[in-house]
Amino acid sequence: MKEYDVLIIGGGITGVGIARDCAMRGLRTILVERQDLTNGATGRNHGLLHSGARYAVADPDSAAECIKENRILRRIAANCVEPTGGLFVTLPGDDVGYAGTLMKACHRAGIDAKEIDPAEAIRLEPALNKSAVGAIKVPDASIDPFRLATANAVDARLHGATILTYHEVVQLLRENGSIVGARLRQLDSGEMVTVRAAVTVNAAGVWGQKIAGMADVPLTLLPSKGSLLIFGHRVAKMTLNRCRKPASADILVPGDVVSVLGTTSSKVSIEECDNIRVTSAEVDELLQEGCALAPILAQTRVLRAYAGVRPLYSASNDPTGRSVSRGITIIDHELSDGLHGFITATGGKLTTYRLMAEQVSDMVCQKLKIRRRCRTADKPLPGSEKDFFPAEGNLSRKAAAMRHGTRSSQMDFDSKSEVLCGCEHVTRAEIAYAVKNLDVHNLVELRRRTRVGMGTCQGSFCMGKVATALAEELGRPEDADRLVAQYVQERWKGIAPVCWGESLREAEYMRKLYRK
């Protein structure tokens, strides 16, 4: 049994953000996650660092939060952000009056939105539909959610936090009207662990409803499924948004060497959230609408499809979840349910995670009667302490610097320079660093920390070499084949919905390569 000031349940961006903030304030902090970090919605979005323009008309409070946090993240998480800029584009058939409404709403929210000539928009972004009749330039950007979450987890640990992955909460401990900790089960061994804490924070995303049920307090979430497509090339330089009320397939985000198109929005049940699959109808809808925004997508190979579930909190009966606020919801169950030591944090967005973590950490400190200010808006995340891009060195060193910033200087490129993933230029040195510093035990975790296998070949040509290197770095060379089988099975889930044309050819080629 171990005792802490705060127990955080959930290893998404909200959870690791809270862990970082609490640890930086000197609190004895532990975070538990039943799978790997970013296993939920954090690892299943389009990677857009919102300017807030998308919400300016319908949800001005969320829009104002987004632009404020957008500016902070550009500063503290520089190596996670690419300042692409963004366009909101009006196409024939769209409501031309919506652009004026959007401009006014953006200015009220403090968003630097500028109307530009459609010809100028096409010059800035050649992939844009040439029939565009209007365009607004906004400070959108792309952000890597895996890097961002990893950097928060690293900093939390550097400040003394304990992070336990693959530990499932099976029981909340209740004493005298208070939640005082939890019983955990280690998924591989089945070992039971008891953790006691003065305050427990439920940051489990859509699964937070189940955690609240363990505390016998009501929490009704509206799980909203969003499906997305990844295309095999970076077809756009800027983020592209459809200038209309939010709908499906109206955002195209360039990220690293690929492009992400999203998203759909449909209500699903809590029971479905552990096994979310993309349907062929959703793929068709995404392609139809996406090609209207950027026609080149019709000739661009689709690499894979994936879906996440947004943990929306609302009494609304909207079946799509589009009308539900993306604002932050923090519930102090002492005030709402008379249950001491228990807080739920839900809603919000990737862009506003830091603000959400600050508000939760403020509440935790208040309950502990501790006065320590938040420093997360001022202190850069590990890797982003300063601009770091090697003036000398090969492409692999520079790629590692883009992913890990200043911390890539800790990699042993001299003795482990072999490039194992050609698409993303991942070396043996980066794999060794990830095993030692980023809690990597398998290829799925390695993919999230380094982007190995996330390029245009999706691991077809490299995964055997990568698995061998990873197994050796783990000290278990006999595990290489098992690691490959686990990886291929996991990746197949996203490839299956888009198996036609060149994607089908590649899937069949990968199957033949790795079939025993």
C-alpha positions as CSV (number, residue, x, y, z in Angstrom):
1,M,0.0,0.0,0.0
2,K,1.3,3.4,-1.0
3,E,0.0,6.9,0.0
4,Y,-0.2,10.0,-2.2
5,D,-1.8,13.4,-2.2
6,V,-3.5,12.9,-5.5
7,L,-4.5,9.8,-7.6
8,I,-5.3,10.5,-11.2
9,I,-7.2,7.9,-13.2
10,G,-6.7,8.0,-17.0
11,G,-3.5,8.4,-19.1
12,G,-4.8,10.6,-21.9
13,I,-3.7,14.2,-22.4
14,T,-5.9,15.5,-19.6
15,G,-4.6,12.9,-17.1
16,V,-0.9,13.5,-17.9
17,G,-1.4,17.2,-17.9
18,I,-2.9,17.1,-14.4
19,A,-0.1,14.8,-13.3
20,R,2.5,17.3,-14.5
21,D,0.8,20.3,-12.9
22,C,0.3,18.6,-9.5
23,A,3.8,17.2,-9.5
24,M,5.2,20.6,-10.3
25,R,3.4,22.0,-7.3
26,G,5.1,19.5,-5.1
27,L,2.2,17.1,-4.6
28,R,2.8,13.4,-4.2
29,T,1.2,12.3,-7.4
30,I,0.3,9.0,-9.0
31,L,-1.4,8.4,-12.4
32,V,-2.9,5.0,-13.4
33,E,-3.9,3.9,-16.8
34,R,-5.4,0.6,-17.8
35,Q,-3.6,0.5,-21.2
36,D,-0.8,2.6,-22.7
37,L,-0.8,6.4,-22.5
38,T,-2.9,8.0,-25.3
39,N,-4.8,4.8,-25.9
40,G,-8.1,6.6,-26.0
41,A,-9.3,9.8,-27.7
42,T,-5.9,11.5,-27.3
43,G,-4.4,9.1,-29.8
44,R,-7.4,9.2,-32.1
45,N,-7.9,12.7,-33.3
46,H,-6.8,14.8,-36.3
47,G,-4.0,16.6,-34.5
48,L,-5.4,20.1,-35.0
49,L,-4.2,22.8,-32.7
50,H,-7.4,24.9,-32.9
51,S,-7.4,28.6,-33.2
52,G,-10.9,28.5,-31.8
53,A,-12.5,29.6,-35.1
54,R,-14.4,26.4,-35.5
55,Y,-16.3,27.1,-32.3
56,A,-16.5,30.9,-32.4
57,V,-20.1,31.0,-33.6
58,A,-21.7,28.3,-31.6
59,D,-19.5,28.1,-28.5
60,P,-17.6,31.4,-28.0
61,D,-16.3,30.5,-24.5
62,S,-14.6,27.4,-25.9
63,A,-13.2,29.5,-28.8
64,A,-11.7,32.0,-26.4
65,E,-10.1,29.2,-24.4
66,C,-8.7,27.6,-27.6
67,I,-6.9,30.7,-28.9
68,K,-5.4,31.5,-25.5
69,E,-4.1,27.9,-25.1
70,N,-3.0,27.9,-28.8
71,R,-0.6,30.7,-28.0
72,I,0.7,29.0,-24.9
73,L,1.3,25.6,-26.5
74,R,3.3,27.2,-29.4
75,R,5.6,28.5,-26.7
76,I,5.9,25.6,-24.2
77,A,5.5,22.7,-26.6
78,A,7.3,24.0,-29.7
79,N,8.7,20.7,-30.8
80,C,5.1,19.2,-30.8
81,V,3.6,22.1,-32.9
82,E,3.9,22.9,-36.6
83,P,2.6,26.4,-37.3
84,T,0.9,25.6,-40.6
85,G,-1.7,28.3,-40.5
86,G,-5.2,27.6,-41.5
87,L,-7.9,28.5,-44.0
88,F,-11.7,28.5,-43.6
89,V,-13.0,28.1,-47.2
90,T,-16.4,28.8,-48.7
91,L,-17.3,26.5,-51.6
92,P,-20.2,26.8,-54.1
93,G,-23.4,25.9,-52.4
94,D,-22.2,26.9,-48.9
95,D,-24.0,29.7,-47.1
96,V,-21.9,32.8,-48.2
97,G,-23.3,34.7,-45.3
98,Y,-21.7,32.4,-42.7
99,A,-18.2,33.9,-43.4
100,G,-19.3,37.3,-42.1
101,T,-20.8,35.7,-39.0
102,L,-17.6,33.7,-38.4
103,M,-15.4,36.8,-38.8
104,K,-17.3,38.8,-36.2
105,A,-17.4,35.8,-33.8
106,C,-13.7,35.3,-34.2
107,H,-12.9,38.9,-33.4
108,R,-15.1,38.8,-30.3
109,A,-13.2,35.8,-29.1
110,G,-9.8,37.4,-29.7
111,I,-8.9,35.3,-32.8
112,D,-6.8,36.9,-35.5
113,A,-9.0,36.0,-38.5
114,K,-8.5,37.8,-41.8
115,E,-10.7,37.5,-44.9
116,I,-8.6,37.0,-48.0
117,D,-9.3,36.8,-51.8
118,P,-10.0,33.2,-52.9
119,A,-7.2,33.5,-55.5
120,E,-4.8,34.4,-52.7
121,A,-6.0,31.4,-50.7
122,I,-5.3,29.1,-53.7
123,R,-1.8,30.6,-54.1
124,L,-1.2,29.9,-50.4
125,E,-2.7,26.4,-50.7
126,P,-2.6,24.9,-54.2
127,A,-4.5,21.7,-53.0
128,L,-7.5,23.8,-52.3
129,N,-10.6,23.5,-54.5
130,K,-10.2,26.0,-57.3
131,S,-13.9,26.9,-57.3
132,A,-13.6,28.4,-53.8
133,V,-15.7,31.6,-53.5
134,G,-14.4,32.8,-50.1
135,A,-11.6,32.3,-47.6
136,I,-10.6,33.3,-44.1
137,K,-7.1,33.0,-42.7
138,V,-6.8,31.9,-39.1
139,P,-3.9,30.8,-36.8
140,D,-4.6,27.1,-36.8
141,A,-1.6,24.7,-36.5
142,S,-1.0,21.0,-36.4
143,I,0.1,19.3,-33.2
144,D,1.3,15.8,-32.5
145,P,-0.8,14.4,-29.6
146,F,1.6,11.5,-28.9
147,R,4.6,13.8,-28.5
148,L,2.6,16.2,-26.4
149,A,1.3,13.6,-24.0
150,T,4.7,11.9,-23.8
151,A,6.4,15.2,-22.9
152,N,3.9,15.8,-20.2
153,A,4.4,12.3,-18.8
154,V,8.2,12.8,-18.9
155,D,8.0,16.1,-17.0
156,A,5.6,14.7,-14.5
157,R,8.1,11.9,-13.7
158,L,11.0,14.4,-13.6
159,H,9.0,16.2,-10.8
160,G,8.5,13.0,-8.8
161,A,5.2,11.6,-10.1
162,T,4.5,7.9,-10.4
163,I,2.9,6.7,-13.6
164,L,1.5,3.2,-13.8
165,T,0.3,1.9,-17.2
166,Y,-1.5,-1.4,-17.7
167,H,-3.1,-1.0,-14.2
168,E,-6.9,-1.1,-14.2
169,V,-9.0,0.4,-11.4
170,V,-11.3,-2.3,-10.1
171,Q,-12.5,-0.6,-6.9
172,L,-12.6,2.8,-5.4
173,L,-11.9,2.9,-1.7
174,R,-14.6,4.6,0.3
175,E,-14.3,5.6,4.0
176,N,-16.6,7.8,6.0
177,G,-18.2,9.6,3.0
178,S,-14.8,10.1,1.2
179,I,-13.0,8.4,-1.7
180,V,-9.5,7.6,-0.2
181,G,-7.9,5.7,-3.1
182,A,-8.3,2.7,-5.3
183,R,-7.6,-1.0,-5.8
184,L,-5.7,-1.7,-9.0
185,R,-5.1,-4.9,-11.0
186,Q,-1.9,-5.2,-13.1
187,L,-3.2,-6.6,-16.4
188,D,-0.4,-9.0,-17.2
189,S,0.3,-10.5,-13.8
190,G,-3.1,-10.1,-12.1
191,E,-1.3,-8.6,-9.1
192,M,-3.5,-6.4,-6.9
193,V,-2.2,-3.0,-5.7
194,T,-3.8,-0.7,-3.2
195,V,-3.2,3.1,-3.6
196,R,-4.4,5.6,-1.1
197,A,-4.7,9.3,-1.8
198,A,-6.3,12.3,-0.2
199,V,-7.9,13.3,-3.6
200,T,-8.9,11.1,-6.5
201,V,-9.3,12.6,-10.0
202,N,-11.4,10.8,-12.5
203,A,-9.9,11.7,-15.9
204,A,-10.7,8.5,-17.7
205,G,-12.4,10.1,-20.7
206,V,-15.5,8.3,-22.0
207,W,-14.7,5.5,-19.5
208,G,-15.1,8.1,-16.7
209,Q,-18.8,7.1,-16.4
210,K,-17.7,3.7,-15.2
211,I,-15.3,5.1,-12.7
212,A,-18.0,7.4,-11.4
213,G,-20.3,4.4,-11.0
214,M,-17.7,2.8,-8.7
215,A,-18.1,5.8,-6.5
216,D,-21.9,5.6,-6.7
217,V,-22.3,9.1,-8.1
218,P,-24.2,9.8,-11.3
219,L,-22.2,10.8,-14.4
220,T,-24.0,10.6,-17.8
221,L,-21.7,11.1,-20.8
222,L,-22.6,11.4,-24.4
223,P,-20.0,9.3,-26.3
224,S,-19.5,10.8,-29.7
225,K,-17.6,8.7,-32.2
226,G,-15.4,10.5,-34.7
227,S,-13.9,8.6,-37.7
228,L,-10.9,9.8,-39.7
229,L,-8.8,8.9,-42.7
230,I,-5.0,9.1,-43.1
231,F,-3.7,9.8,-46.6
232,G,-0.4,8.6,-47.9
233,H,1.0,12.0,-48.7
234,R,1.1,15.5,-47.3
235,V,-1.3,17.0,-49.8
236,A,-1.8,20.4,-48.1
237,K,0.6,22.8,-46.5
238,M,-2.0,24.5,-44.4
239,T,-4.9,23.2,-42.3
240,L,-8.1,23.4,-44.4
241,N,-11.6,23.9,-42.8
242,R,-14.9,24.2,-44.5
243,C,-16.5,27.6,-43.8
244,R,-19.9,26.4,-42.6
245,K,-21.5,25.1,-39.5
246,P,-19.4,22.1,-38.2
247,A,-20.1,18.9,-40.1
248,S,-18.4,15.7,-41.2
249,A,-15.1,15.7,-43.2
250,D,-14.6,19.5,-43.1
251,I,-11.1,19.5,-41.6
252,L,-7.9,18.4,-43.4
253,V,-4.7,18.6,-41.3
254,P,-1.1,18.1,-42.6
255,G,1.1,16.3,-40.1
256,D,4.6,15.0,-40.6
257,V,4.5,13.1,-43.9
258,V,0.8,12.4,-44.1
259,S,-2.6,14.2,-44.1
260,V,-5.5,13.5,-41.8
261,L,-9.1,14.1,-42.9
262,G,-11.9,14.2,-40.3
263,T,-14.2,13.8,-38.7
264,T,-17.6,12.2,-38.5
265,S,-19.7,12.6,-35.4
266,S,-22.3,10.0,-34.3
267,K,-23.6,8.8,-30.9
268,V,-22.5,5.4,-29.7
269,S,-23.1,3.5,-26.5
270,I,-20.6,3.2,-23.6
271,E,-20.5,-0.5,-24.3
272,E,-19.1,0.1,-27.8
273,C,-16.2,2.3,-26.8
274,D,-13.7,-0.5,-26.2
275,N,-14.2,-1.8,-29.8
276,I,-14.8,1.1,-32.0
277,R,-14.6,0.4,-35.8
278,V,-14.9,2.6,-38.8
279,T,-17.7,1.6,-41.2
280,S,-17.6,1.7,-45.0
281,A,-20.4,4.3,-45.0
282,E,-18.3,6.6,-42.8
283,V,-15.3,6.1,-45.2
284,D,-17.6,7.0,-48.2
285,E,-18.9,10.1,-46.4
286,L,-15.4,11.3,-45.5
287,L,-14.1,10.8,-49.0
288,Q,-17.0,12.6,-50.7
289,E,-16.9,15.6,-48.5
290,G,-13.1,15.7,-48.3
291,C,-12.6,15.7,-52.0
292,A,-14.9,18.7,-52.3
293,L,-12.4,20.6,-50.1
294,A,-9.2,19.3,-51.7
295,P,-9.9,17.4,-55.0
296,I,-6.4,15.9,-55.0
297,L,-7.6,13.5,-52.3
298,A,-9.5,11.6,-55.0
299,Q,-6.1,10.5,-56.4
300,T,-4.3,10.1,-53.1
301,R,-3.9,6.6,-51.5
302,V,-5.7,6.2,-48.2
303,L,-3.4,4.5,-45.7
304,R,-5.8,3.7,-43.0
305,A,-9.0,4.7,-41.1
306,Y,-9.4,5.1,-37.3
307,A,-11.9,6.4,-34.8
308,G,-12.0,7.9,-31.4
309,V,-14.8,8.7,-28.9
310,R,-15.2,12.2,-27.5
311,P,-16.3,12.2,-23.8
312,L,-19.0,14.9,-24.2
313,Y,-21.0,16.0,-21.1
314,S,-24.4,17.4,-21.8
315,A,-28.1,16.9,-21.2
316,S,-28.6,17.5,-24.9
317,N,-30.4,14.8,-27.0
318,D,-28.5,15.8,-30.2
319,P,-27.8,12.3,-31.7
320,T,-24.6,13.6,-33.4
321,G,-23.1,15.6,-30.6
322,R,-22.4,18.5,-32.9
323,S,-24.4,21.0,-30.8
324,V,-22.8,19.9,-27.5
325,S,-20.2,22.3,-26.1
326,R,-16.6,21.3,-26.3
327,G,-16.0,23.3,-23.1
328,I,-14.3,22.0,-20.0
329,T,-16.4,20.3,-17.4
330,I,-15.0,19.8,-13.8
331,I,-17.3,18.3,-11.2
332,D,-16.5,18.5,-7.5
333,H,-18.5,15.6,-6.2
334,E,-18.3,17.0,-2.7
335,L,-20.5,19.9,-3.8
336,S,-22.7,17.9,-6.2
337,D,-23.0,14.6,-4.4
338,G,-21.7,15.1,-0.9
339,L,-18.7,12.8,-1.6
340,H,-15.4,14.1,-0.4
341,G,-12.1,13.7,-2.2
342,F,-13.4,12.9,-5.6
343,I,-13.3,15.1,-8.8
344,T,-14.3,14.3,-12.3
345,A,-12.7,16.1,-15.3
346,T,-14.3,15.6,-18.7
347,G,-15.1,17.4,-21.9
348,G,-12.6,19.9,-23.2
349,K,-10.2,19.5,-26.2
350,L,-6.6,18.5,-26.9
351,T,-5.9,22.2,-27.4
352,T,-7.3,23.2,-24.0
353,Y,-5.8,20.3,-22.0
354,R,-3.3,22.5,-20.1
355,L,-6.0,24.9,-18.9
356,M,-8.2,22.0,-17.8
357,A,-5.3,20.5,-15.9
358,E,-4.6,23.9,-14.2
359,Q,-8.2,24.2,-13.1
360,V,-8.3,20.6,-11.7
361,S,-5.0,21.1,-9.9
362,D,-6.2,24.3,-8.4
363,M,-9.2,22.4,-7.0
364,V,-6.9,19.6,-5.7
365,C,-4.7,22.2,-3.9
366,Q,-7.8,23.9,-2.4
367,K,-9.0,20.6,-1.0
368,L,-5.5,19.9,0.5
369,K,-5.3,23.5,1.8
370,I,-2.1,24.1,-0.2
371,R,-1.4,27.4,-1.9
372,R,1.0,26.8,-4.8
373,R,0.6,28.5,-8.2
374,C,0.5,26.9,-11.5
375,R,3.7,27.1,-13.6
376,T,2.7,25.0,-16.6
377,A,2.0,28.0,-18.9
378,D,5.5,29.3,-18.3
379,K,7.8,26.3,-18.1
380,P,8.5,24.6,-21.5
381,L,7.9,20.9,-21.7
382,P,11.0,18.6,-22.0
383,G,12.4,18.9,-25.5
384,S,11.0,22.4,-26.1
385,E,13.2,24.3,-23.8
386,K,14.6,26.1,-26.8
387,D,14.7,25.8,-30.6
388,F,16.7,22.7,-31.4
389,F,17.5,21.6,-34.9
390,P,21.0,20.3,-35.6
391,A,22.9,22.5,-38.0
392,E,25.0,19.5,-38.9
393,G,24.1,15.8,-39.2
394,N,22.0,13.6,-41.4
395,L,18.3,13.5,-42.0
396,S,17.7,10.9,-39.2
397,R,19.3,13.2,-36.6
398,K,17.1,16.1,-37.7
399,A,14.0,13.9,-37.8
400,A,14.7,12.8,-34.2
401,A,15.2,16.4,-33.2
402,M,11.8,17.3,-34.7
403,R,10.2,14.6,-32.6
404,H,12.1,14.9,-29.3
405,G,13.6,18.4,-29.5
406,T,16.5,19.0,-27.2
407,R,16.2,15.5,-25.7
408,S,17.4,14.0,-29.0
409,S,20.9,15.1,-27.9
410,Q,20.8,12.1,-25.5
411,M,20.6,9.6,-28.3
412,D,23.7,7.5,-29.2
413,F,23.8,8.2,-33.0
414,D,27.5,7.3,-33.1
415,S,27.2,3.6,-32.3
416,K,23.5,3.1,-33.3
417,S,23.1,5.1,-36.5
418,E,21.4,2.4,-38.6
419,V,18.1,3.6,-40.1
420,L,15.4,1.0,-39.4
421,C,12.2,2.9,-40.5
422,G,12.9,4.7,-43.8
423,C,9.6,6.6,-44.1
424,E,10.1,8.3,-40.7
425,H,13.9,8.0,-40.5
426,V,13.9,6.2,-37.1
427,T,17.3,4.9,-36.1
428,R,18.4,2.3,-33.6
429,A,19.6,5.2,-31.4
430,E,16.0,6.6,-31.2
431,I,14.6,3.1,-30.4
432,A,17.2,2.6,-27.6
433,Y,16.3,6.0,-26.2
434,A,12.6,5.3,-26.2
435,V,13.1,2.0,-24.4
436,K,15.2,3.6,-21.7
437,N,13.3,6.8,-21.2
438,L,9.7,6.6,-22.7
439,D,8.3,3.4,-21.1
440,V,8.3,1.3,-24.4
441,H,7.7,-2.4,-24.2
442,N,6.2,-3.3,-27.6
443,L,5.9,-2.0,-31.2
444,V,2.6,-0.2,-30.6
445,E,4.1,1.8,-27.8
446,L,7.2,2.5,-29.9
447,R,5.0,3.7,-32.8
448,R,3.3,6.2,-30.5
449,R,6.7,7.5,-29.2
450,T,8.7,7.6,-32.4
451,R,6.2,7.4,-35.4
452,V,7.9,4.2,-36.5
453,G,5.6,2.5,-39.0
454,M,3.4,5.6,-39.4
455,G,4.8,6.6,-42.8
456,T,3.6,5.8,-46.3
457,C,4.5,2.0,-46.1
458,Q,2.8,1.6,-42.7
459,G,5.6,-0.7,-41.6
460,S,5.5,-3.1,-44.6
461,F,9.2,-2.8,-45.3
462,C,10.7,-2.1,-41.8
463,M,8.8,-3.9,-39.1
464,G,10.9,-7.0,-39.0
465,K,14.1,-5.0,-38.6
466,V,12.5,-2.7,-36.0
467,A,11.1,-5.7,-34.0
468,T,14.5,-7.3,-33.9
469,A,16.1,-4.1,-32.7
470,L,13.4,-3.5,-30.1
471,A,13.6,-7.0,-28.7
472,E,17.3,-6.7,-28.3
473,E,17.1,-3.4,-26.6
474,L,14.5,-4.9,-24.2
475,G,16.9,-7.8,-23.5
476,R,14.5,-10.3,-25.0
477,P,15.7,-11.1,-28.5
478,E,13.5,-14.2,-28.7
479,D,10.4,-11.9,-28.6
480,A,10.9,-10.4,-32.1
481,D,8.4,-12.6,-33.9
482,R,5.8,-12.1,-31.2
483,L,6.2,-8.3,-31.4
484,V,5.7,-8.3,-35.1
485,A,2.5,-10.4,-34.9
486,Q,1.1,-8.1,-32.3
487,Y,1.9,-5.1,-34.4
488,V,0.5,-6.4,-37.6
489,Q,-2.8,-7.5,-35.9
490,E,-3.3,-4.1,-34.4
491,R,-2.5,-2.2,-37.6
492,W,-4.9,-4.4,-39.6
493,K,-7.9,-2.9,-37.7
494,G,-7.2,0.4,-39.4
495,I,-6.3,-0.9,-42.8
496,A,-9.3,-3.2,-43.3
497,P,-11.9,-0.4,-43.9
498,V,-9.9,1.1,-46.8
499,C,-8.8,-2.0,-48.6
500,W,-9.3,-1.2,-52.3
501,G,-6.9,-0.2,-55.1
502,E,-3.4,0.5,-54.0
503,S,-4.3,0.1,-50.3
504,L,-5.5,-3.4,-51.0
505,R,-2.3,-4.2,-52.9
506,E,-0.2,-3.0,-50.0
507,A,-2.3,-4.9,-47.4
508,E,-1.9,-8.1,-49.4
509,Y,1.8,-7.5,-49.8
510,M,2.2,-6.9,-46.0
511,R,0.2,-10.1,-45.3
512,K,2.6,-12.1,-47.5
513,L,5.7,-10.5,-46.0
514,Y,4.7,-11.4,-42.4
515,R,2.8,-14.6,-42.9
516,K,4.3,-17.5,-41.1
